[in-house]
Structure formats: structure tokens, C-alpha cells
């Protein structure tokens, strides 16, 4: 298609600021392309497999994605945040298709389904890459961060609409947990008659949270809404030894926690009435703080206990036996990678796990003592390690070594370990296929979803020990994945939204009713 370039359509209710730049027509692509990969053999190979329910595209990589009710938010390296308002109709049409077709197909994806140019949607442009989009506890606010460290706070779109309700089921974590909260689950009330409504897509601007000035610039490392306070955000910055706590209605931080090392990951959890902030640092250490937004105190650990012998776990003769050794890490490629990349707390027991390099450490939350150290589950950087939320003796870990482990930490044995191929059940014949897992999430107790650097997403059933479905999504790296489960006409529809370096974003649907 060769469409004329449209004028920018923007969120109208936004205050001017130096980070929001003047708007003018863009030279965005009017048709979808794979980042000039038309002559690339690997991209051509992947394009033959890719299918989707809806594809969105633009002129630069799409870096992040999030959704709420009928809205999908896209953040791009072209410094824009786009908004799409038709997700509910996409879902309804998908379910109607399933109900009308006499087939065993679960997803009805095609190579030639709907493609939407993001330039035709409303958006706001900023002065830097949009790096993350997050919602507050009850979805009242949306926070949009840009790479230079500023966080923009808006009132969420049509916050009080009630046709979608949160629906609780018994495998959702009861304690708050930022790193591994289960999916947002939506229960759709299909009995409501369609009625005329005014669509409000002009998000009300609330505030900008920034520690930057003309002299001192700090790029944002990570931020999160407080899981139990709608108005509180925590943020950390590259090469900064501070943790900042903000009230979104105020211009300056309400508290600054000074640390000895640079924090790289944050998590907040609770056990009954005790609330904790767990911070991971650039030296591989993690510490627990008693959490109060105005008074955060680090818990002391027993250093003598921490000096106990580390254990390395090695599978012997493909059995579940474990041997212990005093070996130390010798992989030179990992020597300078000490950032803690993931922290997850257990749903029942007051323990947590953190990852750095190819190491997983398990801690006691009450005294921050190290319970176990797992050095041999992977041989490359571990991005994710997450407790199972119902089978309390299991965790899953994923790594750039292209392996996923399901591990029983109570009995010190593998439940399962597998490599991820482009076609999951076939060995890769193309040595150019990228290797490495860069996203991991429990869908429920038995289903594990993960994405690969090869551009695909997989759903694995730990009971059946097999991949039950894979999505051929992109020709390049998937930067961000957003999942939600939709209960609609007695169906359990999994929504998978992707953001990729190939300048595109996909909607995938999959009916997982028969697997849960």
C-alpha cells in the first residue's frame, strides 16, 4: 500500500515539557517491512513460518507493550507511545470464530491477517525511546518511562468502565509480588447490551517524575508501582546507588534509600502484615529491607552462615542424582556480568531467589541468609528464575544458554530440562538461528510460556513434558511480551502481545481451555 503520510494525532490533554517535542509529519513507513531484511536469508526463512491474529508495524523497533481492557499501548524506539482501542472486538471476533468452526484449531492465525500501521493510531512523541509502560495497582494510573530517566504519569483511559471485571481464581498469588504475579485475568460480561459511549483516549496528564537537570542526567534502569499503594512508584537509575520512592502527585521523591552498591532489580512482597523490599545489586548480592515508604530499614544477615560451602548441582548419567563440588565459576565471558537480573519470592515460605551470572541463590527473607547456591543449572546468564505458584517445591529458570530447567529445590533434582529449537521438536538445521531464552512466565500451575531470541514464543506443559503450542512471531528479537487470560463464553483465551526489533508487534490468541 502507498498511503500518504498522515498528520500526527496526539493525546490532547498533556502539558508541555522539554521532553515532549514539537509534532510534525513523520516519514513512517506506509507498508510493513522487516527492517530491510528482504535479502537476508534467515529473515526470509522465518517469514515463511510467521502468522498472527493482528500485526502492528511502524518505522522503528517496538520496544515495549502493555494492555488494559480494550486498550493496547505500544512504546517505540522512534520515541512514540501509540494507543489502540479495539482489542475487545478482536477478542470477541476470535471467540465467535472458534464457536462457528467445527475444527480442532485453537488459534486461527494466518500469514495474511489484519496489518495496522501504527502511524494511523493516536500517539504522543517524546524526546527519547519509550522504554516501559506500567499500570498502578488498580489500573487507575499509567506510567510511561523514556530512556533518559523521566517517568510520565497519566490517568488511565476510561478507568471506570465495568464491562470487564477482574476475576480471581485459586492459583493467583495471595501475596503481592512484582516479578512473578500471575496473569491479569478478565471476566467478560457478554450479557451487557452494546450501548453508545464516548471513547476517551485523551489521557489526563498527572505529573513527570524526574531526577534529571541540565547538568546531571541519569538513564532509568528499572521502575515499578508499589503493589499495594496506587500513588507510589519506586525507581532506580544506571550507575546510581540510590533507590527513589515517589508520590506520583509530588515533584520530588518522598524518600531516597542510599545503598553501598548500584541496585539493578527491585521486588516488593508481603507475608501477612509484614512488607518487604528486596533489592538486587550490581555485585550479585541481594538484600531485604523492611518496607515502609517513609522508613526503609535493611535487615541484617548472619555473615558466618553465608560463608557455608556453596553447592554446585550437576546431573549425573541423566539421572536425578546430585553431586556436590567446590568448583568455582571459570567462564571468563561471565566474569564482568554481576547484575542481579531477577528476584522472586515464594508464595508460602518466607524465602526468595535471585539470579546473577549463571548463578541462582536462595535466601531466607527474615535474616537474608543464603540457603542454597545453584551454580551449575546453566552455563550462561540467567534472566529468569520463578517459583511455581502452587507446586511449592518447584522453580523454573531460563538462560541465554538456550535451556529451561524445571527444578525441585526441596529434593535437589531436575524435574525436566530441555533446549529450545526454532521448531520446538526438531533440531535446528540452520546454524544461523539465534539461541537463548529472554522471557519466562508461568501461565498457571502447569503451563509455562517463554520466548526465544529466535523470535518465537512457546507454551510448555510440565505435566505432559512437551510443547503444546508455539507462535512463530517475528524475524528478530522479541523485546517485550504481555500476557492476559480472558474468560469469555466458557472459553479460556490466552492473549499474547509482543514487541519486537523487527519494527512490529503482534496480537496472538490461543484457547487453552483444554489444558487447564
Secondary structure by P-SEA (a helix, b strand, c coil): ccccccccccccccccccccccccccccccccccccccccaaaaaaaacccccbbbbcccccccccccccbbbbbccccbbbbbccaaaaaaaaaaaaaaccccccccccccccccccccccccccccccccccccccccbbbbbcccbbbbbbcccccccccbbbbbcccccccccccccccbbbbbcccccbbbbbbbcccccccccccccccccccccccccccccccccccccccccbbbbbccccccccbbbbbcccccbbbbbbcccbbbbbbbccccbbbbccccccbbbbbbccccccccbbbbbbbcccccbbbbcccccccccccccccccbbbbbccccccccccccbbbbbccccccccccccccccccccccccccccccbbbbbcccccccccccccccccbbbbbccccccccccccbbbbbccccccccccccccccccbbbbbcccccccccccccccccccbbbbbbbbccccbbbbbbbbccccccbbbbbbccccc
